[in-house]
Amino acid sequence: MNIELPREAMQFVEGLVASGEYDSANEAVVDGVRLLMGRQQLRSDIQKGIAELDAGLGINGDEVFASLKERARAAIEKAT
């Protein structure tokens, strides 16, 4: 597949390659597409969570934080 990027986007990609962050323009664009895929998955996960909350399937926030604090305390005690 061949794609054309707007000049500003192409200059950005070329800068990433020139800086050594990526070995090629293709590598940079592939990484960009992966980020877009991740963003799409995150949106889907958020929408699923909202639907679960709307259906009354949420977990009490105070309980979650209490559990996290207890796990943190246990981890600190184990480390010392």
PLY file of the C-alpha trace (Angstrom):
ply
format ascii 1.0
element vertex 80
property float x
property float y
property float z
element edge 79
property int vertex1
property int vertex2
end_header
0.00 0.00 0.00
1.25 3.45 -0.83
0.01 6.42 1.12
0.57 10.14 0.86
1.04 12.17 3.99
0.49 15.91 4.23
3.79 17.78 4.10
3.70 18.65 7.80
3.17 14.99 8.74
5.93 13.84 6.40
8.35 16.38 7.87
7.47 15.13 11.33
8.13 11.52 10.33
11.39 12.48 8.62
12.43 14.28 11.81
11.77 11.15 13.84
13.95 9.14 11.47
16.67 11.81 11.40
16.75 11.89 15.21
17.32 8.14 15.29
14.07 7.42 17.09
13.01 5.25 14.14
15.08 3.46 11.52
12.70 4.29 8.69
9.61 6.28 7.80
7.74 3.00 7.43
8.63 2.00 11.01
7.41 5.35 12.33
4.13 5.14 10.43
3.54 1.55 11.58
4.08 2.68 15.18
1.61 5.51 14.60
-0.99 3.07 13.29
-0.43 0.86 16.35
-1.08 3.86 18.57
-4.32 4.53 16.69
-5.33 0.91 17.13
-4.63 1.18 20.86
-6.66 4.38 21.08
-9.57 2.68 19.31
-9.39 -0.26 21.73
-9.32 2.14 24.69
-12.43 3.89 23.38
-14.15 0.52 23.04
-13.13 -0.49 26.56
-14.35 2.82 27.99
-17.70 2.45 26.21
-18.02 -1.10 27.57
-17.29 0.19 31.08
-19.87 2.94 30.75
-22.46 0.38 29.62
-21.60 -1.83 32.61
-21.95 1.11 35.00
-25.27 2.06 33.42
-26.41 -1.54 33.98
-25.48 -1.30 37.66
-22.46 -3.58 37.36
-19.97 -1.12 38.86
-17.80 -1.64 41.91
-17.93 0.73 44.86
-14.97 3.10 44.57
-14.31 3.18 48.31
-14.00 -0.61 48.32
-11.60 -0.54 45.39
-9.34 2.06 47.00
-9.40 0.27 50.34
-8.33 -2.93 48.60
-5.55 -1.13 46.72
-4.28 0.48 49.93
-4.22 -2.90 51.65
-2.32 -4.47 48.75
0.17 -1.59 48.82
0.68 -1.97 52.57
1.23 -5.73 52.17
3.73 -5.16 49.36
5.66 -2.61 51.45
5.74 -4.95 54.45
6.94 -7.81 52.25
9.70 -5.64 50.77
11.06 -4.59 54.18
0 1
1 2
2 3
3 4
4 5
5 6
6 7
7 8
8 9
9 10
10 11
11 12
12 13
13 14
14 15
15 16
16 17
17 18
18 19
19 20
20 21
21 22
22 23
23 24
24 25
25 26
26 27
27 28
28 29
29 30
30 31
31 32
32 33
33 34
34 35
35 36
36 37
37 38
38 39
39 40
40 41
41 42
42 43
43 44
44 45
45 46
46 47
47 48
48 49
49 50
50 51
51 52
52 53
53 54
54 55
55 56
56 57
57 58
58 59
59 60
60 61
61 62
62 63
63 64
64 65
65 66
66 67
67 68
68 69
69 70
70 71
71 72
72 73
73 74
74 75
75 76
76 77
77 78
78 79
